[in-house]
């Protein structure tokens, strides 16, 4: 036993000398950035231009897959219905596409999530909003609209950025207003939905966040690197909020 302990001590001394970051955080000035040490990203625009799967979409699609059982009945999605079709499949009886601008070729509903104009009461069994709320300034009004237009028992699935670059296209078209944390998302939705009807998740870690900011793709990281969860590095914030059944409406 003493021999074994002595051997472990030798290994620990070697590791501390040769690769100290395995044992403790490196002291200031010791860290080596290698390819990260640049004032310019490896790729701009989240890596979209490559045609590959962006890091945030890896998390977003995982969230929708985990909740695909509620993507059913009449489903509303913004701008297109690709996630409705992909994750809802035969469970979806009616797929609506929302757009705020007249003349949008794919839209079945022209409406405004902030004012609620054009959107019917108690209509949708599921609403999918992926990376939408961050471009809308008046979030409280949007959440009120979502609550109103959900059918009793209906579910809204929200994905929003936490750690992220500016979405330049959205900034120029609509505005890029917000980044979220689990705290802000919880407080925002529990102002309207009952607290026990709101579930908030986050995904991300320091490596996946750095990779995302550099425009790397999910395929350029390993599943283990992507799936490690660090609540201090909330790259993506997810909300699943359910409208109570009739007779249990939250005031």
C-alpha positions, 0 to 999 in steps of 0.5 A: 500500500505505501508503495502504491501511494508513493507511486501516485504521489510521483504521478501527481508531481509530474502532472503538476509540473508538466500539465498543471491545468489538469490539477488546478486552473493555470495562474494568470499569464500561463494559459495558451490560447493557440488558435483561439487567440484572434480578434476575428472569429474563425467563421462569421454568421454562426457557421450558417454559410457552411450548410452544416449544423450550427452548435446552437441548432444541436441544442435546439433540435435536441430540445424539440426532440425531447418534447416532440410528444407535445407537437401535435394537433394545431401547431403554430411556427414562425416563418416556416414549419420545418420543425413542425413537420420534422418533430410533429409528423402525423401528430399534427392535424393543422400546421400554421405559419405565422409572419408579421409582414403581408405578402410572405409566401409561406404564411397562413396567418399574418399577425403580430405577437406583440399586439396580438393582432390577427391571432385567434384566442384559444387556438393552438395546441402547440406553438414553436418559437425558435430564436424569435423572442430575442428580436422583439422588444416588448417581451411581456406583451408577447408572453401575454399573447402566447398565453391567450392564443394557446388552447387550454392544455396547449404548450409553447416551446421556446428557444432563445440565445444566452451566450451569442454573437449579434444576429446581424441579419435580424439586427438590420431587419427587426432588431436584436434586443435580448439575451436570456438566462434561466433566471430571466426566462423563468421570471418572464414566463411565470408572470403569466403562466403558473409557476408549476406549468413552466419548465426552463432548461439550459444547454452549453459549456465554455468550450461549446460557447467558444466554438459557437462564437467562432462559428464552428459546427456541431460536427467539429466537437465531440458529443461528449464536449457538446453534451457536458452541461455547465449552468454558468455557461448558458449558451441556449435557454429553453422554456416549455410553458403549458396553459392550464385546462379550463377551470384552472386559468391563471389570472 
